[in-house]
Amino acid sequence: MEEIISLLSLGVVLLLTGSIAGVLAGLLGVGGGIVIVPVLYLLFPFVGVDESVVMHLAVGTSLLTIIPTSIMSAKTHYNKGGLEVGLLKSLVPGIVLGVILGIIISGQANGKILTTTFGTIAFLVSVHMAFKKEGFYLAKKFPESQATRCPIGIFIGSISVVMGIGGGTLSVPILSLYNVPIRKAVGTASAIGIIIALPGSVGFILAGLNNPLLPSFSIGYANLLGFSLIVPATIITAPLGAKFAHTINPDLLRKAFAFFLFLTSVKMLFSVLG
């Protein structure tokens, strides 16, 4: 009976996570791991997930859920002409190298390293979301040299895998800083999410195989129950969030989410210090 209650509690937590991620995706245009990872990080301990595997499980589960949502998103953007194929192809080698590097780091790293990485980047993202100024660019166009594009791809791929996020959180701001139109940046980032999440989730699954501390329905550091509940909940609630976006001040909501991300990142960093 106790095991059934624990499983039901986990299911409720996962549905709640997907619903929150979907609403925020619709409201603010954010989604994927930047929402799923911190929510799972906060809620997993309440259903008995061992502290030593909480962050690995949150990241691995997040990467797994990003695969279908990124595929659907990339297909939609491609059909509407919002995916910059040439730019994507030029970034792929660096992203792949970055993903491999991120998998190696994640496989060797303990939960504190993953938590510190996510907390630090999430802190920077929250500041960017709260205070970003429209019209600020580092350059008028994206660097054409592969010697420059490759390191950018490595950075995006490696950090994204370690954090359990898709393409949008890092790719969209970086592409926007080089004056890539936001529509093209978002569409290209959705395809980048596929390149990151597919091998990334496999890496986390292999790294966590046979770990006795993982909860039910886990294959390595990826929870299949989480995948089966988070993805449909996200898809169902995203249109609801988009509907709310037309009745609520989006700038205020963006700052509210930035505040949530800021508090979560601080909590993560302090948990490591403690």
Residue pairs with C-beta under 8 A, 6 or more apart in sequence:
3 216
6 47
6 48
6 215
7 216
7 225
9 46
9 47
10 47
10 215
10 216
10 225
11 225
11 229
13 40
13 43
13 44
13 46
13 47
14 223
14 225
14 226
14 229
14 230
14 233
15 229
15 230
15 233
16 39
16 43
17 36
17 39
17 40
17 43
17 226
17 230
17 233
18 36
18 65
18 229
18 230
18 231
18 232
18 233
18 234
18 237
19 233
19 234
19 236
19 237
20 35
20 39
21 31
21 32
21 35
21 36
21 39
21 230
21 233
21 234
21 237
22 31
22 233
22 234
22 235
22 236
22 237
22 238
22 240
22 241
23 237
23 238
23 240
23 241
23 244
24 30
24 31
24 35
24 241
24 257
25 31
25 32
25 35
25 234
25 238
25 241
26 237
26 238
26 239
26 240
26 241
26 242
26 243
26 244
26 245
27 241
27 242
27 244
27 245
27 248
27 250
27 253
28 241
28 245
28 250
28 253
28 254
28 257
29 186
30 168
30 169
30 257
31 69
31 166
31 168
31 234
31 238
32 62
32 65
32 66
32 69
32 70
32 165
32 166
32 168
32 169
32 193
33 59
33 62
33 63
33 66
33 160
33 163
33 164
33 165
33 166
33 169
34 122
34 125
34 163
34 165
34 168
34 169
34 261
36 58
36 61
36 62
36 65
36 164
36 230
37 58
37 59
37 62
37 118
37 163
37 164
37 165
38 118
38 122
38 261
38 264
38 265
38 268
40 54
40 57
40 58
40 61
40 62
40 226
41 54
41 55
41 58
41 115
41 118
41 264
41 268
42 264
42 267
44 54
44 57
44 58
45 51
45 54
47 215
48 215
49 57
49 215
50 213
51 111
52 110
52 111
52 213
53 111
53 208
53 211
53 213
53 214
53 221
54 111
55 111
55 114
55 115
55 118
56 106
56 111
56 114
56 204
56 207
56 208
56 221
57 208
57 214
57 215
57 218
57 221
57 222
57 223
58 164
59 106
59 114
59 118
59 162
59 163
59 164
59 204
59 221
60 164
60 201
60 204
60 205
60 207
60 208
60 220
60 221
60 222
60 223
61 164
61 221
61 222
61 223
61 226
61 227
61 230
62 164
62 165
63 161
63 164
63 196
63 197
63 200
63 201
63 204
63 222
64 197
64 201
64 204
64 222
64 226
64 227
65 226
65 227
65 230
65 231
65 234
66 165
66 166
66 193
66 196
66 197
66 201
67 194
67 197
67 198
67 201
68 231
69 166
69 193
69 231
69 234
69 235
70 166
70 167
70 190
70 191
70 193
70 194
70 197
71 194
73 190
73 193
74 83
74 187
74 190
74 191
74 193
74 194
77 83
77 186
77 187
77 188
77 190
77 191
78 85
78 187
78 191
80 187
82 183
82 184
82 186
82 187
83 184
83 187
83 188
83 190
83 191
84 180
84 184
84 187
84 188
87 142
87 175
87 180
87 184
87 188
88 188
88 191
88 192
90 146
90 149
91 149
91 152
91 153
91 156
91 192
92 153
92 195
93 146
93 150
93 153
94 149
94 150
94 151
94 152
94 153
94 154
94 156
94 157
95 153
95 154
95 156
95 157
95 192
95 195
95 196
96 153
96 157
96 195
96 199
97 150
97 153
97 154
97 157
98 153
98 154
98 155
98 156
98 157
98 158
98 159
98 160
98 161
99 157
99 158
99 160
99 161
99 195
99 196
99 199
99 200
100 199
101 154
101 157
101 158
102 157
102 158
102 159
102 160
102 161
102 162
102 200
102 203
103 161
103 199
103 200
103 203
103 204
103 207
105 113
105 158
105 162
106 114
106 161
106 162
106 203
106 204
106 207
107 203
107 206
107 207
109 162
112 272
114 162
114 163
115 268
115 269
115 271
115 272
116 268
116 269
116 272
117 159
117 162
117 163
118 162
118 163
118 164
118 265
118 268
119 264
119 265
119 266
119 267
119 268
119 269
119 272
120 265
120 269
121 159
121 163
121 169
121 170
122 163
122 261
122 264
122 265
122 268
123 261
123 262
123 265
123 266
123 269
125 169
125 173
125 258
125 261
126 258
126 259
126 261
126 262
126 265
127 258
127 262
128 173
129 254
129 255
129 257
129 258
129 261
130 254
130 255
130 258
130 259
130 262
132 173
136 177
137 176
137 177
137 178
137 179
138 177
138 178
139 177
139 178
139 179
140 179
141 178
141 179
142 149
142 175
142 178
142 179
142 180
143 149
143 152
143 178
152 174
155 170
156 167
156 170
156 171
156 174
156 192
156 196
157 195
157 196
159 170
160 166
160 167
160 169
160 170
160 196
160 200
161 196
161 200
161 203
163 169
164 200
165 196
166 189
166 190
166 192
166 193
166 196
166 197
167 188
167 189
167 190
167 191
167 192
167 193
167 195
167 196
168 186
168 189
168 190
168 193
171 185
171 188
171 189
171 192
172 182
172 185
172 186
172 189
175 184
175 185
175 188
175 189
176 182
176 185
180 188
201 222
204 220
204 221
204 222
205 219
205 220
205 221
205 222
206 220
207 220
207 221
208 214
208 218
208 220
208 221
208 222
209 219
209 220
211 220
211 221
214 220
214 221
214 223
215 223
216 225
217 223
217 224
217 225
218 224
245 253
